[in-house]
Amino acid sequence: MADTAATATHETAGETQDGIRRRDFLDIAAVSAAGIGGLAVVYPLVSQMAPSKDVLAASTTEVDVSAVEPGQAIKAVFRKQPLFIRRLTAQEIAEANARPLSSLRDPETLADRTKEGREDMLVTMGVCTHLGCVPLGAAEGEVKGEFGGYFCPCHGSHYDTAGRIIKGPAPTNLEVPEYEFTSDTVIQVG
């Protein structure tokens, strides 16, 4: 009779033959359901913070520079901002390399601002570093400033042919974005 009483006590406590209680199973099931429910709530909140497809598409820009002649510049758009691509002449390269770094507010050589072996192609953002205006000098017939590069009409910043600040309130040179040549005639920016 003692054996039956012991068996009845274990079974009434919810324990089975291998020592697992029904309550343990219910606890595991409840925690699992709560975890799945939590994921179902958190996933949409996190995924809505991911960039949209149009933003991802604008993260890089390819520009064909085969038609750009020495001395010419073209404008493109990168991340909804103007992008200037200028093919420098031999004279413009010589002038940029001749300017002493000590005379520059933001000292950078032309080699620092271009790719090795492609010193004639200067790629810069077309946004003045003073207050974000768009400098002139990339299109045919625009004022290029006192140094033959770019001129910001908003507050009078003058950049040289390498996009380096020479005169005016701009604190730094025109920004050079990340870019690479995917072929001899195509540049991928971003």
C-alpha positions as CSV (number, residue, x, y, z in Angstrom):
1,M,0.0,0.0,0.0
2,A,2.9,2.3,0.6
3,D,4.0,1.8,-3.0
4,T,0.6,2.9,-4.3
5,A,0.6,5.9,-2.0
6,A,4.1,7.0,-3.3
7,T,3.0,6.5,-6.9
8,A,-0.2,8.4,-6.3
9,T,1.8,11.3,-4.7
10,H,4.2,11.6,-7.6
11,E,1.3,11.4,-10.2
12,T,-0.7,14.0,-8.3
13,A,2.3,16.3,-8.3
14,G,2.4,16.1,-12.1
15,E,5.5,14.0,-12.4
16,T,5.9,11.3,-15.0
17,Q,8.1,8.2,-14.9
18,D,11.2,10.1,-16.1
19,G,10.9,12.9,-13.6
20,I,9.6,15.7,-15.9
21,R,6.5,17.5,-14.6
22,R,3.7,18.7,-16.7
23,R,4.3,22.2,-15.4
24,D,7.9,22.2,-16.9
25,F,6.4,21.5,-20.3
26,L,3.9,24.3,-19.9
27,D,6.6,26.7,-18.8
28,I,8.8,25.8,-21.9
29,A,5.8,26.2,-24.2
30,A,4.8,29.5,-22.7
31,V,8.3,30.9,-23.0
32,S,8.6,29.7,-26.6
33,A,5.3,31.3,-27.5
34,A,6.3,34.6,-25.9
35,G,9.7,34.6,-27.7
36,I,8.0,34.0,-31.1
37,G,5.4,36.7,-30.3
38,G,8.2,39.1,-29.3
39,L,10.0,38.5,-32.6
40,A,6.8,39.0,-34.5
41,V,6.5,42.5,-32.8
42,V,10.2,43.5,-33.0
43,Y,10.9,42.4,-36.7
44,P,8.7,45.0,-38.4
45,L,10.0,47.8,-36.1
46,V,13.6,46.9,-37.0
47,S,13.1,46.3,-40.7
48,Q,11.4,49.6,-41.2
49,M,14.6,51.3,-40.3
50,A,16.5,49.7,-43.2
51,P,17.2,51.9,-46.2
52,S,14.6,51.7,-49.0
53,K,15.5,50.3,-52.4
54,D,15.7,53.8,-54.0
55,V,18.2,54.8,-51.3
56,L,20.3,51.7,-51.9
57,A,20.2,52.4,-55.7
58,A,21.5,55.9,-55.1
59,S,24.4,54.7,-53.0
60,T,26.6,54.4,-56.0
61,T,26.8,56.3,-59.3
62,E,28.5,55.3,-62.5
63,V,29.7,58.1,-64.8
64,D,31.1,57.6,-68.3
65,V,34.0,60.1,-68.8
66,S,35.0,59.0,-72.3
67,A,33.7,62.3,-73.8
68,V,35.4,64.6,-71.3
69,E,38.3,66.4,-73.1
70,P,41.3,67.9,-71.2
71,G,40.2,71.2,-69.7
72,Q,36.5,70.2,-69.6
73,A,34.3,69.3,-66.6
74,I,31.0,67.6,-66.3
75,K,28.4,67.6,-63.6
76,A,26.7,64.5,-62.3
77,V,24.5,63.6,-59.3
78,F,25.6,61.5,-56.4
79,R,23.3,61.0,-53.4
80,K,21.2,63.9,-54.6
81,Q,24.2,66.2,-54.5
82,P,26.2,67.6,-57.4
83,L,29.4,65.8,-58.4
84,F,32.1,67.5,-60.5
85,I,34.4,65.5,-62.7
86,R,37.2,67.5,-64.4
87,R,39.8,66.3,-66.8
88,L,42.8,68.5,-66.1
89,T,45.2,69.8,-68.8
90,A,49.0,69.3,-68.5
91,Q,49.2,73.0,-67.6
92,E,46.5,72.7,-64.9
93,I,48.4,69.7,-63.4
94,A,51.7,71.6,-63.4
95,E,50.0,74.7,-61.7
96,A,48.4,72.5,-59.1
97,N,51.7,70.7,-58.4
98,A,53.7,74.0,-58.3
99,R,51.5,75.6,-55.6
100,P,53.4,75.2,-52.2
101,L,51.4,73.3,-49.6
102,S,52.4,75.9,-47.0
103,S,50.2,78.4,-48.9
104,L,47.1,76.2,-48.6
105,R,44.5,76.4,-45.9
106,D,43.8,72.7,-46.2
107,P,47.1,71.2,-47.5
108,E,46.7,68.4,-50.0
109,T,48.6,67.6,-53.1
110,L,47.0,66.9,-56.4
111,A,48.2,63.3,-56.0
112,D,46.3,63.0,-52.7
113,R,43.1,64.1,-54.4
114,T,43.3,61.8,-57.5
115,K,43.9,58.1,-58.2
116,E,47.4,56.9,-59.0
117,G,48.1,56.9,-62.7
118,R,44.9,59.1,-63.3
119,E,46.2,62.4,-62.0
120,D,44.3,64.1,-64.9
121,M,40.9,63.1,-63.6
122,L,39.7,65.1,-60.5
123,V,36.4,63.9,-58.9
124,T,34.9,66.2,-56.2
125,M,31.6,66.9,-54.6
126,G,30.1,70.1,-56.0
127,V,29.3,71.5,-52.6
128,C,31.1,74.4,-51.1
129,T,32.5,73.5,-47.7
130,H,31.5,76.9,-46.2
131,L,27.7,76.7,-46.2
132,G,26.8,74.1,-48.9
133,C,26.3,76.3,-52.0
134,V,27.1,74.9,-55.4
135,P,30.3,76.5,-56.8
136,L,30.5,77.6,-60.4
137,G,33.2,76.5,-62.8
138,A,32.1,73.0,-63.9
139,A,30.0,74.1,-66.9
140,E,31.2,75.8,-70.0
141,G,31.2,79.6,-69.6
142,E,30.8,79.7,-65.8
143,V,33.0,81.9,-63.7
144,K,36.0,79.8,-62.5
145,G,37.3,82.2,-59.9
146,E,40.7,83.8,-59.6
147,F,42.6,80.5,-59.6
148,G,40.9,78.8,-62.6
149,G,39.1,76.2,-60.6
150,Y,35.7,76.8,-58.9
151,F,34.1,79.9,-57.5
152,C,31.3,79.9,-54.9
153,P,29.0,82.9,-55.7
154,C,27.3,82.7,-52.2
155,H,30.2,84.0,-50.1
156,G,33.2,84.3,-52.5
157,S,35.2,81.1,-51.9
158,H,37.8,80.5,-54.7
159,Y,39.2,77.0,-55.4
160,D,42.1,76.1,-57.7
161,T,42.0,73.6,-60.5
162,A,42.5,70.8,-57.9
163,G,39.5,71.9,-55.9
164,R,41.6,73.2,-53.0
165,I,40.4,76.3,-51.2
166,I,42.7,79.3,-51.8
167,K,40.6,82.3,-50.9
168,G,37.4,83.0,-49.1
169,P,35.5,81.7,-46.1
170,A,35.4,77.9,-47.0
171,P,37.4,76.0,-44.3
172,T,38.4,73.0,-46.4
173,N,38.9,71.8,-49.9
174,L,36.0,70.4,-52.0
175,E,35.4,66.9,-50.8
176,V,36.7,64.0,-52.8
177,P,34.2,61.1,-52.5
178,E,35.2,57.4,-52.6
179,Y,35.5,56.4,-56.2
180,E,37.2,53.9,-58.5
181,F,37.8,53.4,-62.2
182,T,35.8,50.3,-63.3
183,S,37.3,50.7,-66.8
184,D,39.3,53.3,-68.7
185,T,36.2,55.4,-69.3
186,V,33.8,54.6,-66.4
187,I,34.1,55.9,-62.8
188,Q,32.0,54.4,-60.0
189,V,31.4,56.8,-57.2
190,G,30.4,55.4,-53.8
